[in-house]
């Protein structure tokens, strides 16, 4: 058992430092030798002679917390670490805030874009639903009325009939007519016409009024189901008629001298059916194979339904003079 050279306290076991004062416990004779003699510039030892076995220098200075009567003080200075930690917290908070703003902005833009796409899709579906309903229930293709062509009336303009034996065809409705009322209710546009159509039970026969060449024509129409398209066999392309004109068939045209509408024919192709029959570009067709022609869509339908090699009679105006021509229809295929 040994004692502390600094305070004389008993050293227990293999302790390297005194438990009371914290002084180092020498484990060999070399520990008691003043090693500062290796440094020629070192000051002489303060206690004991050279080579003395007495403990001459304290190898370990205990912290103030372990010194008798000392005040407890923090061992490490953490002020700078706290300061840096606070700065990093602020930077992290700013980054999180900016990221939140960026994400929120992206979400808002995405939602707005989705709403716009939904509105556009809804409008497209609505228009398509209108057209499908008119085709299925009334057997006509309609469009909004041009007030420059019809400043005195309101309603839905008939571009063409879907088939001759459909509801409109059996009711003697013609392409170029303006539907002004349905089931006794006046309509100003396609929206109002659709509202009236929705109130009619499929299979019901109701009155219909159309405006035609300055007069109102009344009839009755049997409304079909607007949700189901009737079966209409489409002839193959080789079985469809061909008139022989460059580009589209023509454009809708008004004849002031007789106050009639027709279709101004495009330039016929050389040696085509129209050219061989003597028709010229600009001739206004008013009747094709016994059917009144007032719209370009209806003329296209009549040309396709005319079988190839069939002779059809065409009435047209060249200037203010009405003429008649007989056309031998060609085929598309």
C-alpha positions in Angstrom: 0.0 0.0 0.0 1.4 3.4 -1.0 0.6 7.0 -0.2 0.2 10.2 -2.2 3.4 12.2 -2.4 1.4 15.4 -2.6 -1.2 15.1 0.2 -0.2 11.8 1.9 -3.5 10.2 1.3 -3.6 6.4 0.9 -3.5 5.1 -2.7 -5.8 2.1 -3.2 -5.1 -0.6 -5.7 -3.8 0.4 -9.1 -5.0 4.0 -9.0 -2.8 6.3 -11.2 -4.1 9.5 -9.6 -4.9 10.4 -6.0 -8.6 10.3 -5.4 -8.3 13.3 -3.0 -6.1 15.8 -4.7 -5.7 14.3 -8.2 -1.9 14.1 -8.1 -0.2 11.5 -10.3 1.0 8.3 -8.5 4.5 7.3 -9.5 4.8 3.7 -10.6 8.6 3.6 -11.0 11.7 5.4 -10.0 11.8 7.1 -13.3 8.6 8.8 -12.6 10.3 10.7 -9.7 13.2 11.9 -11.9 13.0 15.4 -13.1 12.7 15.0 -16.9 13.0 18.6 -17.6 16.8 18.2 -17.5 16.5 17.1 -21.1 15.5 20.6 -21.9 18.5 22.9 -21.3 16.3 25.9 -21.3 14.0 24.6 -18.6 14.1 26.3 -15.1 15.5 24.3 -12.2 13.1 22.2 -10.1 11.3 24.2 -7.4 11.3 21.4 -4.8 14.0 18.8 -3.9 17.4 18.3 -5.3 18.5 16.8 -8.6 17.7 13.1 -8.6 15.6 13.3 -5.5 12.9 10.6 -5.0 10.5 13.3 -3.9 7.7 14.3 -6.2 9.0 17.5 -7.7 6.3 18.5 -10.3 2.6 17.9 -10.5 1.9 16.1 -13.8 -1.9 16.6 -13.6 -3.8 19.6 -12.5 -7.3 18.6 -11.4 -10.2 20.7 -12.6 -11.6 23.3 -10.3 -14.6 21.2 -9.7 -12.5 18.6 -8.0 -10.3 20.9 -6.0 -11.3 21.4 -2.4 -13.3 24.5 -1.9 -13.4 25.2 -5.6 -16.5 26.6 -7.4 -18.1 24.4 -9.9 -17.5 25.8 -13.4 -18.3 24.4 -16.9 -15.5 22.3 -18.2 -16.1 23.2 -21.9 -16.9 26.5 -23.5 -20.1 25.9 -25.6 -21.0 29.4 -26.4 -19.7 29.3 -29.9 -21.3 26.0 -30.6 -24.7 27.3 -29.4 -24.2 30.4 -31.6 -23.5 28.2 -34.6 -26.3 25.9 -33.8 -28.7 28.8 -33.6 -27.5 30.1 -37.0 -28.0 26.7 -38.6 -31.5 26.5 -37.2 -32.4 29.8 -38.8 -31.0 28.7 -42.1 -32.9 25.4 -41.9 -36.1 27.2 -41.0 -35.7 29.6 -44.0 -35.1 26.6 -46.3 -38.1 24.8 -45.0 -40.2 27.9 -45.5 -39.1 28.5 -49.1 -39.6 24.8 -49.9 -43.2 25.0 -48.4 -43.9 28.1 -50.5 -42.6 26.4 -53.7 -44.6 23.3 -53.0 -47.8 25.3 -52.3 -47.4 27.3 -55.4 -46.9 24.2 -57.5 -50.0 22.6 -56.0 -52.1 25.7 -56.7 -50.9 25.9 -60.3 -51.6 22.2 -60.8 -55.1 22.5 -59.3 -55.8 25.5 -61.5 -54.5 23.8 -64.6 -56.6 20.7 -63.8 -59.7 22.8 -63.4 -59.1 24.6 -66.7 -58.6 21.2 -68.4 -61.8 19.9 -66.8 -63.7 22.9 -67.9 -62.4 22.6 -71.4 -63.3 18.9 -71.4 -66.7 19.6 -70.0 -67.4 22.2 -72.7 -66.2 19.8 -75.4 -68.3 16.9 -74.0 -71.3 19.2 -73.7 -71.1 20.3 -77.4 -70.6 16.7 -78.5 -73.5 15.7 -76.3 -75.7 18.3 -77.9 -74.8 17.2 -81.4 -75.2 13.5 -80.6 -78.6 14.2 -79.0 -79.8 16.2 -82.0 -78.6 13.5 -84.4 -80.2 10.7 -82.4 -83.4 12.3 -81.3 -84.2 14.6 -84.3 -82.1 13.1 -87.1 -80.4 16.4 -88.0 -77.0 18.1 -87.6 -77.4 21.6 -86.1 -75.3 24.6 -85.6 -75.7 28.1 -84.1 -77.6 30.5 -86.2 -75.6 33.2 -88.2 -77.4 36.5 -87.4 -75.9 38.0 -90.6 -77.8 35.4 -92.7 -80.9 35.4 -90.5 -81.2 38.8 -88.7 -84.9 38.4 -88.2 -85.2 35.0 -86.6 -83.8 32.9 -83.7 -83.3 29.2 -83.4 -81.1 26.3 -84.5 -79.7 26.1 -88.0 -80.1 22.7 -89.8 -76.8 21.9 -91.6 -78.0 18.5 -92.9 -80.3 15.6 -92.4 -78.8 12.4 -91.1 -81.1 10.2 -93.2 -84.3 10.6 -95.2 -86.3 8.2 -93.1 -85.3 9.8 -89.7 -87.5 12.0 -87.5 -86.7 15.2 -89.4 -86.9 13.6 -92.8 -90.3 12.2 -92.1 -91.4 15.6 -90.7 -90.4 17.2 -94.0 -87.6 19.3 -92.4 -85.0 20.3 -94.9 -81.3 21.3 -94.6 -81.1 25.1 -94.4 -84.2 25.4 -92.2 -84.1 27.1 -88.9 -85.9 25.3 -86.0 -87.7 28.1 -84.2 -89.9 26.1 -81.8 -90.3 22.5 -80.6 -93.2 21.1 -78.6 -94.9 24.5 -78.7 -91.9 26.3 -77.0 -89.9 28.9 -78.8 -86.1 28.4 -78.9 -83.5 31.1 -79.4 -80.3 28.9 -79.6 -79.1 25.3 -79.2 -79.1 25.5 -75.4 -82.8 26.3 -75.2 -83.5 23.7 -77.9 -81.6 21.1 -75.8 -83.6 22.0 -72.7 -86.9 21.5 -74.6 -85.6 18.2 -76.0 -84.7 16.9 -72.6 -88.3 17.5 -71.4 -89.8 15.3 -74.2 -90.3 11.6 -73.6 -88.7 9.5 -76.4 -91.3 8.2 -78.9 -93.6 11.2 -78.4 -94.8 13.1 -81.4 -94.6 16.9 -80.9 -95.2 20.0 -83.0 -92.2 21.6 -84.7 -91.9 24.9 -86.5 -89.1 25.9 -88.9 -88.3 29.1 -90.8 -87.8 28.5 -94.5 -87.3 31.1 -97.3 -89.1 33.8 -95.3 -92.0 31.7 -94.2 -92.8 29.6 -91.1 -93.6 25.9 -91.8 -95.3 23.9 -89.1 -95.2 20.1 -88.9 -95.0 17.3 -86.3 -91.9 15.2 -85.4 -91.6 11.9 -83.5 -88.7 12.3 -81.2 -86.4 9.3 -80.8 -84.2 8.5 -77.8 -81.3 11.1 -77.7 -79.0 8.5 -75.9 -79.1 5.9 -78.6 -77.9 6.3 -82.2 -80.1 4.6 -84.8 -78.3 2.0 -87.0 -77.4 3.6 -90.3 -75.5 1.4 -92.7 -72.7 3.4 -94.4 -72.1 2.4 -98.0 -68.5 1.5 -98.9 -66.4 4.2 -100.6 -66.5 2.4 -104.0 -70.3 2.5 -103.8 -70.5 6.2 -103.1 -71.2 8.8 -105.8 -68.5 11.2 -107.1 -69.2 14.6 -108.7 -65.6 15.6 -109.6 -64.7 19.0 -108.1 -61.4 20.4 -106.8 -61.3 20.5 -103.0 -64.6 21.0 -101.2 -67.9 21.0 -103.1 -68.4 24.7 -102.6 -69.9 27.3 -100.2 -73.3 28.4 -99.2 -74.6 31.3 -101.4 -77.6 33.5 -101.5 -79.3 34.4 -104.8 -80.8 37.8 -104.5 -82.8 37.8 -107.7 -84.9 34.8 -106.6 -84.2 35.1 -102.8 -83.0 31.5 -102.6 -80.0 29.8 -101.0 -77.8 27.3 -102.8 -74.2 26.1 -103.0 -71.7 27.8 -105.3 -69.8 24.9 -106.9 -66.1 24.7 -106.8 -64.1 24.3 -110.0 -64.9 21.0 -111.7 -62.0 18.6 -112.4 -61.2 18.1 -116.1 -63.3 15.3 -117.6 -65.0 14.7 -114.3 -68.8 14.1 -114.1 -69.6 17.8 -113.4 -67.3 19.0 -116.2 -68.7 16.6 -118.7 -72.2 17.7 -117.8 -71.3 21.3 -118.5 -71.2 22.7 -115.0 -68.7 25.5 -114.2 -67.1 26.9 -111.1 -69.4 29.4 -109.4 -72.7 27.8 -110.6 -75.1 27.8 -107.7 -76.8 24.4 -107.2 -80.3 24.6 -105.7 -81.5 21.1 -106.4 -79.8 17.7 -106.7 -81.6 14.6 -107.8 -84.9 16.1 -106.7 -83.8 17.3 -103.3 -83.5 21.0 -102.4 -79.9 22.0 -101.7 -79.3 25.0 -99.3 -76.1 23.9 -97.5 -72.8 22.4 -98.4 -73.1 19.5 -95.9 -76.4 18.5 -97.5 -74.9 18.6 -101.0 -72.1 16.3 -99.9 -74.5 13.9 -98.3 -76.6 13.8 -101.5 -73.5 13.2 -103.7 -72.4 10.3 -101.6 -75.8 8.6 -101.5 -76.1 8.8 -105.3 -74.8 5.5 -106.6 -72.1 5.4 -109.3 -73.2 5.5 -112.9 -76.6 6.9 -111.9 -77.9 9.8 -113.9 -79.1 12.6 -111.7 -80.7 15.9 -112.6 -79.2 19.1 -111.2 -80.8 22.5 -111.1 -78.4 25.4 -110.8 -78.2 29.2 -111.4 -75.6 30.8 -113.6 -76.0 34.4 -112.9 -79.8 35.0 -112.6 -80.8 32.2 -115.0 -81.8 28.8 -113.8 -80.5 25.8 -115.8 -80.8 22.1 -115.7 -78.0 19.5 -116.3 -77.9 15.7 -116.3 -74.9 14.2 -114.6 -73.6 10.7 -114.8 -72.2 10.0 -111.4 -68.7 8.6 -111.0 -67.4 6.5 -108.1 -64.9 7.2 -105.4 -63.0 3.9 -105.2 
